[in-house]
Amino acid sequence: MKFDKPKLRCGITGHTGVLGKEFLTKKNNLKFIKFKGDITKKKDIKKWLLHNSIDIIIHLAAIVPTNIVKKKFNYANKVNYIGTKLLVDELLKYKKIKWFFYSSTSHVYKFSKNKISENSKINPTSKYGFTKLKGENYIKKTLNKKIPYCIGRIFSFTSVHQKKPFVIPSIINKAKLRQETVSFDNTNHLRDFLCVDDVCNAIKALIDRKSTGIYNIGSGDKVLISDIVKLIFTKCKKKYLIKDNSKQTCLVANNSKIKKLNWKPSKNIKSIIEELF
């Protein structure tokens, strides 16, 4: 007689965000236990852990938009770093967690003309990256040899549910304006884009193998923001003007490590944008 493999009980924070909501649809062999409290309150975390039987944790909760983190830095630091610290501290008391995943960001890296590997120089490009790096460092120091952990440094991604101030939704919003011609500046930047589904599949690949250490989650493709403007405005049959003398920056993943787990991006930037309309 064949028996079904028991489902892993997966505690998840940040399940109301774009990535979290999408990840909940990837059930496979997971039983999700959502965190519904305040990640900055120790008592809420403790209650969640004590009242549920959890095997693994997917920690997605964070304030992400870089302009909001910059404007409300104290609050963002409280959520992104202090919330992570409180969660990690309680996990050590809980003593039942078999694996922990922390969603970090490409913003912890220094800009580079070359593709960025997991061993590339760390120098946060934003205050958001600074808060996530603090979380990374606390996890490494505290969970070392106590709870297996994996840090996923996620590069840019988009989704039909993503909204301003993220890059692609902001460009689409401008394409819907009634202006005859829309002007753009600050577009001379090379970035790395995935669809949200590919990010979820990457995390699932890491879960399946209980991978530990640091993994870049990115497409590995260099995409100019100005080319995204061109794709979207051509799609919308709208006129645009690029006025950009800014110095070019580049933040693109070397994704060879995660590709060894039989994961690879399923869509390029053109097909990603097609899906948004």
NUDOMI-94895 format. One line per 4 residues: their letters; for each residue x negated, y, z of C-alpha. Coordinates in steps of 0.2 Angstrom, whole numbers, plus 5000, padded with zeros to 4 digits. Each point is the difference from the previous one (the first is absolute). Example, Ala and Ser with C-alpha at 12.3 -4.5 7.8 and 13.67 -1.06 7.14 Angstrom:
2
AS> 4938 4978 5039 ~ 4994 5017 4997 $
//
This chain:
277
MKFD> 5000 5000 5000 ~ 4993 5017 4995 ~ 5002 5014 5013 ~ 4999 5019 4996 $
KPKL> 4985 5009 5007 ~ 5006 5011 5014 ~ 5001 5018 4996 ~ 4986 5012 5008 $
RCGI> 5008 5013 5011 ~ 4994 5016 4994 ~ 5001 5016 5010 ~ 5000 5015 4989 $
TGHT> 4999 5019 5004 ~ 5004 5013 4988 ~ 5014 4990 4992 ~ 5010 5015 4995 $
GVLG> 4986 5007 4989 ~ 4999 4997 4981 ~ 4987 4987 5002 ~ 5008 4992 5015 $
KEFL> 5017 4999 4992 ~ 4993 4992 4985 ~ 4990 4988 5010 ~ 5015 4994 5009 $
TKKN> 5007 4993 4983 ~ 4984 4988 4999 ~ 5007 4988 5013 ~ 4992 4984 4993 $
NLKF> 4995 4991 5016 ~ 5002 5014 5012 ~ 5013 5004 5013 ~ 4999 5019 5003 $
IKFK> 5002 5008 5017 ~ 5001 5019 4998 ~ 4993 5012 5012 ~ 5014 5013 5003 $
GDIT> 4993 5010 5014 ~ 4988 5015 5001 ~ 4982 4994 4995 ~ 4993 5014 5012 $
KKKD> 5009 4993 5015 ~ 4991 4986 5009 ~ 5016 4994 5008 ~ 5009 4997 4983 $
IKKW> 4985 4990 4993 ~ 4999 4990 5016 ~ 5019 4996 5000 ~ 4999 4995 4981 $
LLHN> 4986 4988 5004 ~ 5007 4992 5016 ~ 5018 4998 4993 ~ 4994 4991 4984 $
SIDI> 4990 4986 4995 ~ 4988 5006 4987 ~ 4986 4991 4990 ~ 4993 5014 4989 $
IIHL> 5001 5019 5000 ~ 5001 5011 4984 ~ 4996 5018 5006 ~ 5006 5012 4987 $
AAIV> 5007 5014 5011 ~ 4992 5017 4996 ~ 5002 5018 4995 ~ 4993 4999 4982 $
PTNI> 5002 5016 4989 ~ 4984 5010 5001 ~ 5008 5017 5001 ~ 5011 4995 5014 $
VKKK> 4986 4992 5010 ~ 4990 5016 4997 ~ 5015 5011 5006 ~ 5005 4989 5015 $
FNYA> 4983 4993 5004 ~ 5003 4997 5019 ~ 5016 4990 4997 ~ 4992 4990 4985 $
NKVN> 4985 4996 5011 ~ 5012 4994 5014 ~ 5009 4989 4988 ~ 4986 4994 4989 $
YIGT> 4986 4998 5013 ~ 5008 5000 5017 ~ 5014 4989 4994 ~ 4988 4987 4993 $
KLLV> 4990 5001 5016 ~ 5015 4996 5011 ~ 5005 4986 4989 ~ 4983 4992 5000 $
DELL> 4998 5002 5019 ~ 5017 4991 5002 ~ 4996 4986 4988 ~ 4985 4995 5011 $
KYKK> 5012 4998 5015 ~ 5013 4991 4990 ~ 4987 4986 4995 ~ 5010 4992 4987 $
IKWF> 4996 5009 4984 ~ 4991 4989 4987 ~ 4996 5014 4988 ~ 5002 5019 4998 $
FYSS> 5001 5010 4984 ~ 4996 5019 5000 ~ 5005 5011 4985 ~ 4986 5012 4998 $
TSHV> 4996 5011 4985 ~ 4988 5005 4986 ~ 4999 5017 5009 ~ 4987 4993 5012 $
YKFS> 4987 5000 4986 ~ 4989 5013 4993 ~ 5004 5005 4982 ~ 4989 4991 4987 $
KNKI> 4998 4999 4982 ~ 4998 4982 5001 ~ 5013 4987 5005 ~ 5001 4999 5019 $
SENS> 4996 4983 5009 ~ 5004 4996 5018 ~ 4982 5004 5004 ~ 5000 5017 4992 $
KINP> 4997 5016 5010 ~ 5013 5005 5013 ~ 5004 5019 5000 ~ 5019 5003 5002 $
TSKY> 5006 5011 4985 ~ 5015 5006 5011 ~ 5007 5002 5017 ~ 5011 4985 4997 $
GFTK> 4984 4990 4996 ~ 4992 5006 5016 ~ 5015 4993 5010 ~ 5000 4984 4991 $
LKGE> 4981 4998 5002 ~ 5002 5002 5019 ~ 5013 4986 5000 ~ 4988 4989 4990 $
NYIK> 4986 5003 5012 ~ 5010 4997 5016 ~ 5007 4983 4992 ~ 4982 4995 4996 $
KTLN> 4993 5004 5017 ~ 5015 4993 5010 ~ 5006 4985 4991 ~ 4983 4993 4995 $
KKIP> 4999 4981 5003 ~ 5017 5002 5010 ~ 5013 5001 4986 ~ 4997 4996 4982 $
YCIG> 5003 5017 4990 ~ 5001 5006 4983 ~ 4998 5018 4994 ~ 5008 5004 4983 $
RIFS> 4994 5016 4993 ~ 5014 5005 4988 ~ 4997 5011 4985 ~ 5013 5010 4992 $
FTSV> 5017 4992 4996 ~ 5017 5005 4995 ~ 5018 4994 5000 ~ 5017 5006 4993 $
HQKK> 5004 5003 5019 ~ 4985 5011 5003 ~ 5003 5019 5001 ~ 4991 5016 5001 $
PFVI> 4986 5005 5005 ~ 4992 4984 4992 ~ 4992 5003 4983 ~ 5011 4991 4988 $
PSII> 5017 5005 5008 ~ 4994 5018 5000 ~ 4996 5000 4982 ~ 5016 4991 4995 $
NKAK> 5009 5014 5010 ~ 4992 5013 4991 ~ 5005 4992 4983 ~ 5018 5002 5005 $
LRQE> 4998 5019 5003 ~ 5009 5011 4987 ~ 4985 5009 4996 ~ 4995 4999 4981 $
TVSF> 4982 4997 5005 ~ 4993 4995 5016 ~ 4982 5004 5005 ~ 4988 4989 5010 $
DNTN> 4984 5002 5009 ~ 4990 4989 5011 ~ 5002 4985 4989 ~ 4982 4996 4996 $
HLRD> 4999 4986 5012 ~ 4997 4981 4997 ~ 5011 4989 5010 ~ 5005 4982 5002 $
FLCV> 5019 4995 4999 ~ 5010 4985 5003 ~ 5018 4996 5000 ~ 5007 4997 5018 $
DDVC> 5004 4982 4995 ~ 4981 4996 4997 ~ 4996 5008 5017 ~ 5012 4988 5008 $
NAIK> 4993 4985 4991 ~ 4983 5005 5005 ~ 5005 5000 5018 ~ 5009 4983 4998 $
ALID> 4984 4993 4992 ~ 4990 5005 5016 ~ 5013 4993 5011 ~ 5001 4983 4991 $
RKST> 4981 4998 5003 ~ 4999 5009 5017 ~ 4986 5010 4992 ~ 4989 5010 5012 $
GIYN> 4990 5016 4998 ~ 5002 5014 4988 ~ 5009 4999 4983 ~ 5002 5014 4987 $
IGSG> 5018 4999 4993 ~ 4999 5009 4983 ~ 5002 4998 4981 ~ 4981 5004 4996 $
DKVL> 5006 5011 4986 ~ 4995 5018 4999 ~ 5015 5011 4996 ~ 4999 5019 4997 $
ISDI> 5014 5009 5009 ~ 5002 5011 4984 ~ 5003 4984 4990 ~ 5014 4996 5012 $
VKLI> 5007 5017 4996 ~ 4999 4997 4982 ~ 5008 4983 5001 ~ 5015 5006 5010 $
FTKC> 5003 5016 4991 ~ 4999 4991 4983 ~ 5013 4987 5007 ~ 5011 5015 5005 $
KKKY> 4997 5009 4984 ~ 4995 5016 5010 ~ 4986 5012 4996 ~ 4986 5002 5012 $
LIKD> 4984 5010 5002 ~ 4984 4994 5009 ~ 4990 5015 5008 ~ 4986 4991 5010 $
NSKQ> 4982 5005 5003 ~ 4999 4990 5016 ~ 4985 4989 5003 ~ 5004 4982 4996 $
TCLV> 5002 4988 5015 ~ 5001 4981 4998 ~ 5007 4987 5013 ~ 5002 4983 4991 $
ANNS> 4999 4983 5007 ~ 4988 4986 4997 ~ 5013 4986 5003 ~ 4989 4985 4996 $
KIKK> 5001 4994 5018 ~ 5019 4998 5001 ~ 5001 4993 4982 ~ 4990 4985 5006 $
LNWK> 5017 4996 5010 ~ 5008 4998 4983 ~ 5009 5017 5001 ~ 4999 5012 4986 $
PSKN> 5010 5015 4995 ~ 5015 4996 4989 ~ 5003 5018 4992 ~ 4990 5014 4994 $
IKSI> 5004 5018 5001 ~ 5011 5001 4984 ~ 5011 4985 5006 ~ 5001 5007 5017 $
IEEL> 5006 5017 4994 ~ 5012 4991 4988 ~ 5008 4991 5015 ~ 5004 5017 5009 $
F> 5012 5005 4986 $
//
